[in-house]
Amino acid sequence: MPAGAMRRKPPHERVGSLLRIRDRRRRARCGGDLASTKSNGFARRGWGALSIVLVLAAFALLAEAIKDMDLAVAYALLGATGIFGTAICGRLFFGQRLKPVGWLGLSLIFGAVLVLHTA
């Protein structure tokens, strides 16, 4: 192994840490999206600042995730979980409803991430 190269963990060791990172990133991303909605176009500065901090935290967690998986897979997988979480939280907290075409889009994203992950 070249000097400075990082040793990749075996798959059985990566799963637990990746799941924890994914869950933390999803919460940070969804929280950032919800705080952005509450900020009313950043007119409410406290919510806007919280939104920025949470989105930055989500990307810091993405940086941690790519240590153990390819960037394309990590970004697609973690981004998709953020999209699904935001759609679900938007419904639960703000009463926002997706139209059928929105559900179709979410299904396509899910399918694309599944194909990318198995490739």
Backbone torsions as a table, in degrees:
resi	resn	phi	psi	omega
1	MET	NA	131.1	-179.4
2	PRO	-64.0	152.7	178.2
3	ALA	-60.8	137.4	179.0
4	GLY	85.9	-9.7	179.3
5	ALA	-77.1	142.3	-179.6
6	MET	-88.7	139.8	176.8
7	ARG	-82.0	126.6	176.6
8	ARG	-79.3	137.2	177.7
9	LYS	-71.6	151.1	173.9
10	PRO	-63.4	155.3	-176.2
11	PRO	-53.1	-39.1	-177.7
12	HIS	-67.4	-26.2	176.8
13	GLU	-82.5	-28.4	-176.9
14	ARG	-74.4	-32.3	-172.2
15	VAL	-58.6	-50.2	-178.1
16	GLY	-62.1	-45.9	-178.8
17	SER	-68.3	-37.3	178.8
18	LEU	-66.9	-37.6	177.4
19	LEU	-64.9	-41.3	177.8
20	ARG	-64.4	-44.6	178.6
21	ILE	-62.7	-43.6	-179.4
22	ARG	-60.8	-44.1	-179.2
23	ASP	-65.8	-42.3	178.7
24	ARG	-65.5	-41.6	-179.9
25	ARG	-65.6	-41.8	179.7
26	ARG	-60.8	-44.0	178.6
27	ARG	-63.8	-42.1	179.8
28	ALA	-65.4	-43.8	-178.9
29	ARG	-66.0	-46.9	179.5
30	CYS	-64.4	-41.7	177.5
31	GLY	-61.4	-40.1	177.3
32	GLY	-64.0	-42.1	178.4
33	ASP	-64.8	-42.0	179.6
34	LEU	-67.6	-40.6	177.7
35	ALA	-64.5	-36.2	176.9
36	SER	-63.5	-40.3	177.0
37	THR	-63.9	-44.4	179.7
38	LYS	-66.1	-23.6	-176.9
39	SER	-72.8	-12.4	178.5
40	ASN	56.7	58.1	-179.7
41	GLY	69.0	31.8	-179.0
42	PHE	65.6	18.4	174.0
43	ALA	-71.2	-31.9	175.8
44	ARG	-96.7	97.9	-167.6
45	ARG	-62.7	-34.5	179.4
46	GLY	-61.4	-46.6	177.9
47	TRP	-66.2	-37.7	178.6
48	GLY	-64.1	-43.6	178.4
49	ALA	-64.1	-42.1	177.2
50	LEU	-60.8	-40.6	178.2
51	SER	-58.8	-46.7	-179.3
52	ILE	-63.4	-44.6	-179.7
53	VAL	-61.8	-43.1	-178.6
54	LEU	-68.6	-37.6	177.4
55	VAL	-66.7	-40.8	176.1
56	LEU	-62.4	-39.7	176.8
57	ALA	-62.8	-38.9	179.1
58	ALA	-62.1	-41.1	179.4
59	PHE	-73.0	-30.7	174.1
60	ALA	-63.8	-39.5	177.3
61	LEU	-68.9	-32.9	174.6
62	LEU	-62.9	-42.4	178.2
63	ALA	-59.3	-36.4	176.9
64	GLU	-68.4	-39.1	-177.2
65	ALA	-66.7	-35.1	-175.4
66	ILE	-75.0	-2.7	173.4
67	LYS	-69.3	-26.0	-175.2
68	ASP	-117.7	2.4	177.9
69	MET	-152.8	164.0	179.6
70	ASP	-64.4	145.3	-178.0
71	LEU	-58.9	-44.0	-177.4
72	ALA	-60.0	-44.1	-179.3
73	VAL	-69.6	-45.0	-178.0
74	ALA	-62.4	-46.4	-176.8
75	TYR	-66.8	-41.8	179.1
76	ALA	-65.3	-46.4	-178.1
77	LEU	-65.8	-48.0	-177.2
78	LEU	-72.7	-34.3	176.4
79	GLY	-66.6	-41.5	-179.6
80	ALA	-64.9	-39.0	178.3
81	THR	-64.9	-33.7	175.9
82	GLY	-66.1	-38.8	179.0
83	ILE	-66.1	-45.7	179.3
84	PHE	-64.1	-43.9	180.0
85	GLY	-63.2	-39.0	178.7
86	THR	-66.5	-40.7	178.1
87	ALA	-62.9	-43.3	-179.9
88	ILE	-68.5	-45.3	-179.9
89	CYS	-67.8	-34.9	176.1
90	GLY	-60.9	-38.7	177.6
91	ARG	-68.5	-46.1	-176.1
92	LEU	-69.8	-42.3	-172.5
93	PHE	-96.2	-27.2	-174.9
94	PHE	-120.5	-2.3	179.7
95	GLY	69.6	19.4	179.7
96	GLN	-76.5	136.5	-178.5
97	ARG	-118.4	138.4	174.9
98	LEU	-84.9	142.8	172.6
99	LYS	-78.7	165.5	179.4
100	PRO	-54.2	-35.6	179.4
101	VAL	-66.7	-30.1	175.5
102	GLY	-66.0	-42.6	176.8
103	TRP	-65.4	-36.4	175.9
104	LEU	-61.9	-44.3	178.1
105	GLY	-60.7	-43.6	177.5
106	LEU	-62.5	-38.3	178.2
107	SER	-64.7	-40.9	178.2
108	LEU	-64.9	-40.4	177.5
109	ILE	-62.3	-45.1	179.4
110	PHE	-59.6	-46.8	179.1
111	GLY	-62.3	-41.5	-179.9
112	ALA	-64.5	-42.4	179.0
113	VAL	-66.2	-38.7	178.2
114	LEU	-62.4	-45.5	178.5
115	VAL	-64.0	-44.6	-179.4
116	LEU	-62.4	-41.5	-178.1
117	HIS	-67.4	-32.2	-178.8
118	THR	-89.5	-9.9	-178.7
119	ALA	-73.5	NA	NA
